[in-house]
Structure formats: structure tokens, C-alpha cells
Amino acid sequence: MKTIEVNLREANYNIYIERNITNKIIKYLQENYNNKKIAIITDSNLEKLYVENFKKTIEENSFNTKIISVKPGEESKSIDTLKKVYFELCDFKLGRTDLIITFGGGVIGDLGGFAASTYLRGVDYIQVPTSLLAQVDSSIGGKVAVDLPWGKNLVGSFYHPKAVFIDPHFLRTLEKRFFNDGLSEVIKYGCIKDNSIIDELINYKNEKELLDNIDSLIFKCCNIKKIVVEKDEKDFGERMLLNFGHTLGHALEKYFNYKHYSHGEAVAIGMVHITKKSEKLNITEKNVSKHLEEVLKKYDLPYEIPEINMEEIYNSIFLDKKSSGKNISLIMIKKIGVGIIKEVSFEELENYI
Ligand SMILES: NC(=O)c1ccc[n+]([C@@H]2O[C@H](COP(=O)([O-])OP(=O)(O)OC[C@H]3O[C@@H](n4cnc5c(N)ncnc54)[C@H](O)[C@@H]3O)[C@@H](O)[C@H]2O)c1
């Protein structure tokens, strides 16, 4: 088993990475939540695949548990679903010293984490992320939220879990398109901080070899996120590096009403597009964008910007919450493994995006 310690001003917790992690979770529950009630928030896919058995196993160890299951997908990251979750927590009479487990992808982690941060002014929760995106990104760093009709993640907080339990074995049942979505974030980590991630991805001969080695890739990504979040918990500096490819990515997702590109696909296009531009401006070494295209192509991720009205994209970027005052912070790479933050004004934006 691999363990990463996250040390923050307000919270310290461990990320455990191990195949078949249930026994480790039981031991942790016995040591920390003996005789406590446990609400497991999940979606109906994960409920059938893993959570029903997981509940049986923890009940065999004398815990009183309840499954709160929601519909799979982004539409469950809503105020309506949150209300349903609060009602079920109340029905179960979950108390302030009891525990919530979020068992699922990024939607469940964000929704369940936000419920944990607000129900009874905050109860403990642990994350059991099951999608690649959740295992390398959303389960770490304490950002929890739900969406509003006006946009994504508009109501949320920073609220850290007491522990994160990552089982790479769960990934074998994840649909390919969701797996590739997560890979786009893995590639992002490689671009901003660790070129060995990109080298590995380029060199794997097939999917099996990738899956056999995914544990070490997950470890590398979690470790990068830990280091970045420790330096900048509230996202005013270094943490912005994690937005590489996301400025154009978010704008593209929105432009197509979240229907055409998945998040990972939009980020993939965003990473290549800004790198082509920064190469022209001599901020990035030559041929880096080609290298990036090569790895994205290998994993069936898009990299060409579609025919779109760029004016609309620029306006949408400036309305995005990341733009502060007159300038916007854009993330670029000098070469693979070295990310930088650059402040750009609205007038300069088209040189970069
Ligand atoms: N909090 C953060 O820092 C942060 C960072 C990045 C993304 N996010 C959020 O994460 C969300 C996206 O996360 P996601 O891509 O995991 O989406 P998701 O939670 O909707 O999961 C994708 C699909 O995969 C299924 N699934 C998950 N794990 C599975 C498994 N092991 N086997 C079979 N099916 C499985 C789910 O049921 C769902 O249908 C977005 O809402 C995004 O805003 C949050």
C-alpha cells in the first residue's frame, strides 16, 4: 500500500492507494468510528457494482449503515439532490460525531462532501473515489460543491475529508470514455509538473500495460496535487497551475451546452491550443504541442479546436470566475513538466487562446 500525507493548516489526512482496499477501510472505521452510524452516499451504478457488498461487509463488523443513492451523472450535483440527501441523513438520524462515506466519482465526492460540510454545520467524511478523475483529482484538495442553473460549482466550500481510500481495481468497470476523461487530467499533471508521466503514457504498449501500471500513475498525480494544495490551499497562486487547459476547456464545454465534449476532452483541446500559441510566442519550446498531440491521440482524446465563434469564447472566459479584475491568469508550459502562470489582459487574450 502507498500512503500520501496531506498536511494543511486546518486539516491533516492520509490518502491510501491499494488494490482491494475494503479491509483497510474497515480497520480505519474500527479505529476511528467504533459504534458510530455511517451514511454511504453513492450513485445507482456504484451501488449495484460495489456498495451493496461494501455495506454488508461493514455491517458484519457491527456498524449501523445506510446507503443514500442518487442518479448517476452531473445532473445529481444539484440543490434538489442535495435536499434529498439532507432529508435521508435526517431520517437516519445521523449525528454530529457520525460519519459520511462518499463512494463514487467526482459528482458523488463533490455532492456528498458538500452535504458533509453543511449538514449539522459539518460532519466527518471520507472519500472512496471510483473514477480515474476522482482518484487523481477531485477527491483531493477539499473543494466540494453543487451546481446551479447559472453554472457549475456555484455553491460550495473547502472541506477536507478525514481520509481518502483509492482502490485502482475499481477502474476495471469504468467505461472507456470516463477512463479517458480522467487520463486527460493525468496528462495535465505530466505537462505541468512531471514529464515522466507523459513518457510512460507514450511507452505503454497497450491498455493492459497501462492498467497494470495505473497505481503508480495515480500515486504520482495525487502527490503532485498534494504538493500544490499544501502550498496554496485556497487557489490564489500555485494551485491555479492545475487549470492548465481548463480556461479554454470550460469555455468550450459551455459553448456546446455541456453536450458535445466531456470535461476531459475539452481540457485536452485547451491544453494543445494554448501550447500552440505559446510556442509561437517563444514561451514554450518548439514541438511541445506535437508531443502533446501524440499522447492525446494515443488515448483517443481530441486535440483540434473546432469551428467556433472565438469572440463568444473570449467573452465567456472573461465572465468565468477565474478572471480577476482586468486580467486573467492563464496557465502555460515552458516544456513538458514545467507549468507557469501568466497574467493576461482581455486585449491580449487572442494572442494566447
Ligand atoms: N472537487 C474538485 O476538486 C473537482 C476536480 C475535478 C472535477 N470535479 C468534478 O468531478 C465531476 C466529474 O467526475 P467524474 O468524471 O468522476 O463523473 P461521475 O461521478 O459522474 O462519474 C462518471 C460515471 O462513471 C460511473 N462510475 C464511476 N466510477 C465507476 C466505476 N469504478 N465503475 C463503473 N462506473 C463508474 C458513474 O456512475 C458515472 O456514471 C464534475 O462534477 C466536476 O466538476 C471536481
The ligand as an ORCA input file, in Angstrom:
! r2SCAN-3c Opt
* xyz 0 1
  N     -13.625     18.883     -6.351
  C     -12.707     19.008     -7.259
  O     -11.588     19.457     -6.996
  C     -13.004     18.565     -8.666
  C     -11.959     18.461     -9.614
  C     -12.276     17.998    -10.886
  C     -13.586     17.638    -11.208
  N     -14.564     17.742    -10.255
  C     -15.945     17.367    -10.556
  O     -15.989     15.967    -10.828
  C     -17.161     15.694    -11.576
  C     -16.838     14.678    -12.647
  O     -16.379     13.499    -12.035
  P     -16.458     12.091    -12.784
  O     -15.888     12.236    -14.139
  O     -15.903     11.070    -11.875
  O     -18.031     11.909    -13.021
  P     -19.126     10.987    -12.333
  O     -19.038     10.996    -10.871
  O     -20.407     11.369    -12.963
  O     -18.709      9.529    -12.832
  C     -18.793      9.229    -14.202
  C     -19.627      7.974    -14.456
  O     -18.831      6.846    -14.133
  C     -19.543      5.986    -13.255
  N     -18.517      5.343    -12.426
  C     -17.682      5.928    -11.544
  N     -16.808      5.038    -11.080
  C     -17.085      3.861    -11.675
  C     -16.524      2.562    -11.634
  N     -15.447      2.292    -10.884
  N     -17.088      1.589    -12.381
  C     -18.171      1.852    -13.184
  N     -18.731      3.052    -13.290
  C     -18.194      4.048    -12.539
  C     -20.517      6.861    -12.530
  O     -21.628      6.109    -12.065
  C     -20.903      7.850    -13.627
  O     -21.904      7.295    -14.434
  C     -17.647     17.028    -12.116
  O     -18.826     17.409    -11.448
  C     -16.519     18.001    -11.791
  O     -16.984     19.303    -11.546
  C     -14.292     18.206     -9.006
*
